[in-house]
Amino acid sequence: MTQVYFHCSNTKKVFADRRDAVVDDLTEARDHATRVVQSFTNELSREDWRDWVMHVSDDYRDELFVVPFAFVLSKPN
């Protein structure tokens, strides 16, 4: 099990994840990241999410991978 953090940013803003999630592997981390991105983009807001990126890092602050919001947004429902 690994503690991971899901930070979101674009060129103007950063949302730092203050709470960690415990995952068994990178697949579970990816799935969780996708759900977090979907929760952001499903909110009623005027935010254009296409330039946002989620940075997934471990408890040592090493970046494991990134998920561009545009990648999740382009998936068919």
Order of alpha helices (4+ residues) and beta strands (2+ residues): beta-beta-beta-alpha-beta-beta-alpha
